Amino acid sequence: MRCVVTMTVMIENGERSWEQPIDTGEVPQNGSTFDAIVVGGGPGGSSAAGYLAKAGSKVLLIEKAVWPRDKICGDAVGGKSLSHVKELGVKADLEATPHFRVTGIVFSSPKGNSVRVPLPEEDVARLEAGYSLPRAQFDSLLFNRCQQLVRDAGGSVLQGGDVQEVLFDDGNGGEDPGEGSGDARHARGVVVRVGGRDGEERRFYARELVGAGGYRCPVARSVVESSYGETMMDRDHYCGGYREYWRNVKGCEENVGDIEIHFVDTVIPGYFWLFPVSENVVNVGIGMVMGLLDKQKKKLRALQADVIANHPMFKDRFADAEMIRGSSRGWQLPFGSPRKKSKMQPRRSSMNGIRLVGDAASLVDPFSGEGVGNALVTGEMAARHIVENLPFKEYQKEVWAVLGPELTNSYRMQKLSRRSWLLNWFVGKAERKPALQEMMTEMIASKEAQENLHSPWFMMKTLLF
Ligand SMILES: Cc1cc2nc3c(=O)[nH]c(=O)nc-3n(C[C@H](O)[C@H](O)[C@H](O)COP(=O)(O)OP(=O)(O)OC[C@H]3O[C@@H](n4cnc5c(N)ncnc54)[C@H](O)[C@@H]3O)c2cc1C
């Protein structure tokens, strides 16, 4: 059986390769065995599969969708992503396609003050500032490159493969000790439905699985809920996100410039964003923590329509703009904010034979909403742990050691940004104080500078004097 037969059209032909199907070769035989199986072909899964293949592993990469496919996102690809994009060999391809080069971030307060945080050219060169471009394009380029790496290393790639179930045993080839048996279980493979709803089921085997299926990842469910009886979705740590693409928004005509984050009074405690993605198209969206959304009984789509039509800062900018039909869609962002009652932070991300990456491990930045970078980072981490045959508990530890400090910091900032008066005060101050603008640039571009946020003395000095 063959998944997609059309050959990928190369970028050099002037074709938009990311709008074409991707040829991933033959679907492997039922019962085939691999060194590792990666479930999900977004940034996290592509990264894990790509790094595993580069290390010589025989991988099966399974993706539910069939390319070309859309992904609901704000489309900002930050500096953290770029080193992996480069390492996996996609950076040049990406830069050869239309994209928006981010040179700064504009923040505005509910009162209407605004501050611009510049991200200079050197930050891009140092891979510390990034781009924005549609995820349909970014994901296709990344998946295409990684699926090639997988196949070159002797592995297989399956599109249109919907993973239904994770298979377990007792670690020695014996019976699965059953749900809730936690550490006594060991993953041994997956059951996949191939070829749509009425398609056939196939079983594939590997002693190592990577769960990269996003916020509803079936592998994550089998770890968090089924094996350990823990909560997968916590509405205080999940965010609702809604996105539309618009053309001809005033101030967003160029392929280089600022992305905009607006703390609009009607949207607090969430924010409204304008992220240009090149070619005069802008990703316009809105996000709010689910628990807060529930309490306020707000609907994101209606909120966004109201801001665009009526808000004094935006109604003129949208006066001649048109929404691209079919682009209005919502999805969820599983935040990496620390959970109060959990021993595992932000929640369990590994067990015998399984490592979860990206959204499947709930690792989206709780302030900025960025999750692509952490998906790529953990994809590399999971691959390295598998190749080095490290105990599964080490993975959970490294994820939190590397990402915990910034996720915790961002959570603090998210909570502060729920207060309109504080945003008004902070942005008003930053608008007038170059030292504060410089600090914000450093905070966004440099990981080291984020350490300063932990120092109350540094913060007080910068804010007050
Ligand atoms: C509205 C919104 C705005 C956002 N804005 C930004 C932003 O500007 N910048 C940023 O960095 N991040 C942003 N994010 C977050 C970002 O989209 C995610 O963090 C990122 O996509 C995570 O990558 P991933 O590979 O872990 O998961 P995903 O990108 O969700 O990929 C998961 C893949 O798994 C596949 N899959 C699912 N189920 C199965 C199954 N059963 N079998 C096989 N495959 C399966 C899916 O088809 C998908 O391709 C935003 C998210 C939303 C919702």
The ligand as an ORCA input file, in Angstrom:
! r2SCAN-3c Opt
* xyz 0 1
  C      -4.096     29.499     18.471
  C      -2.683     29.057     18.743
  C      -1.628     29.958     18.567
  C      -0.304     29.541     18.784
  N       0.722     30.411     18.508
  C       1.999     29.992     18.591
  C       3.075     30.808     18.133
  O       2.872     31.908     17.597
  N       4.344     30.342     18.252
  C       4.602     29.119     18.796
  O       5.782     28.746     18.910
  N       3.595     28.304     19.207
  C       2.314     28.697     19.104
  N       1.290     27.853     19.466
  C       1.617     26.545     20.052
  C       2.095     25.570     18.988
  O       1.153     25.473     17.955
  C       2.332     24.184     19.589
  O       2.989     24.306     20.813
  C       3.149     23.298     18.660
  O       2.439     23.036     17.480
  C       3.513     21.988     19.355
  O       4.111     21.102     18.444
  P       3.893     19.520     18.622
  O       4.691     18.876     17.565
  O       4.123     19.144     20.026
  O       2.341     19.284     18.379
  P       1.454     19.574     17.087
  O       2.004     20.682     16.294
  O       0.051     19.681     17.581
  O       1.608     18.263     16.217
  C       0.994     17.078     16.610
  C       0.868     16.177     15.388
  O       0.396     14.901     15.809
  C      -0.580     14.442     14.896
  N      -1.467     13.500     15.604
  C      -2.444     13.803     16.489
  N      -3.063     12.676     16.891
  C      -2.461     11.653     16.262
  C      -2.692     10.243     16.233
  N      -3.679      9.681     16.933
  N      -1.899      9.465     15.439
  C      -0.897     10.040     14.694
  N      -0.663     11.375     14.676
  C      -1.434     12.171     15.449
  C      -1.296     15.718     14.461
  O      -1.959     15.532     13.219
  C      -0.138     16.711     14.379
  O       0.437     16.760     13.103
  C      -0.045     28.232     19.249
  C      -1.103     27.321     19.421
  C      -2.398     27.727     19.163
  C      -3.526     26.738     19.342
*
